[in-house]
């Protein structure tokens, strides 16, 4: 296992842990079984805010990492084959659009968490 694979597996573990934490923050019945959420200082709004911050943070970090890797690989591909510059660049731009779309979907989910749920 090289350094990149090890970093990716650690990142996936952190993401799973944060998603589980977000689930427990949204489900206050599980987090506060004795009903003492007001005594602990936690409210439903606070839980939604923390869960939303975690969700958009994960999406933004994932998108930034994916865009950085994509940019590096594109620069490497163009330096290896300068004659294929146009095809590589158009594929790169299409990939960036898809990555950004996922981040925007995460933003929409966060807005739904805050205002609807």
Secondary structure, 3 states (H helix, E strand, C coil): CCHHHHHHHHHHHHHHHHHHHHHHHHCHHHHCCCCCHHHHCCCHHHHHHHHHHHHHHHHHHHHHHHHHHHHHHHHHHHHHCHHHHHHHHHHHHHHHHHHHHHHHHHHHHHHHHHHCC
